[in-house]
Amino acid sequence: MAETPASGAVAPFVAPRVLRNGHAMTLTAALWPRRFPFLPPAEPLLLEVAPETRVRLDCHWQPDRAARPALVLVHGLEGSSESHYILGTAEKAWRAGWSAIRMNVRNCGGTEALTPTLYHSGLSGDVGAVAAHLLLREKVPEVHLAGFSMGGNQVLKLAGEWGAAPPSGVASVAAVSPAIDLARCADALGEPQNFLYQWNFVRGLTARLRRKARLFPGRFATDGLARIRTVREFDDLVTAPYSGFGTADGYYSTCNALRVVERIALPTLVVAAEDDPFVPFESFRDPRLVSNPHVTRLETRHGGHVGFVTAAPPAGEDHYWAENRVLEFCRRNSRAVGKQVS
């Protein structure tokens, strides 16, 4: 495991022997049943993030929210606020005395009717609108952002776009298995060994577009969807033209967080595994990321994609190593009154 720069002792990641394979780790973490008994019911909040576009936030407010930091959690492609890694990290934040805000990226989590637009990996502005609402309207004293996979690209892209002038109330950013080079990720999904992930993504994306077409008649063409076999084909036929990028290559080059990571000035954590099946590890060797002194990188040999199930959790932690590292990093960089466990 590599960590740069030094930021205090970090619990080592030890993959169980049976999960020292990127596919085994990824699928186990995604499919293994989990319960979240300490996470209270969420209060839904519909927030306008752009004209005619709202997103649903599932909010776990501390009773004294004005004295507590808030952790905003952003899921991955075809995920939602109900994704296990989102719920697990939210529960950890809640137990530490923080408010936890589980964000549904526009159209996700059953929210297709809340916008006539589609979602894509570059919607960093939506995350920024959520942060601004929490600081200005909810009077939260401090906001931290954590994204996973696609959500990781969004929060890193946002931090890079803010550059040297982030909102004063945003204290840190964390990304787990972030898809920071979209073209490379699309190409990796096309590898034969990644057929299952590709099929699952394409099935979800095309089904979602059909739902959108029924909700907004005449806006989306669905002919040709049955012939789509890859995420790149979907992005070329659907995501890019409907979102104003023209082609998939135009979309990927415009929405990559890697394009702006050198400008990040907030304390930032990036967690990545060498055996991630479809986020190529070479992305995390890019000089624009590596040379940024504000970015702490936790890199592991094993871990898969948003997996990181450890065989040796420290006392007081569960087996979900990356979720614990996200909260640990955010707490280290918190200035708010309620950052300690209550």
PyMOL commands that set and color helices and strands:
alter all, ss='L'
color gray80, all
select helices_A, chain A and resi 17-19+22-31+65-67+84-95+112-114+124-136+150-162+182-189+192-215+225-227+231-243+248-255+257-259+261-263+281-285+287-290+321-332+337-339
alter helices_A, ss='H'
color red, helices_A
select strands_A, chain A and resi 2-4+43-50+53-60+70-74+99-103+143-148+170-176+268-273+295-300
alter strands_A, ss='S'
color yellow, strands_A
deselect
rebuild
show_as cartoon
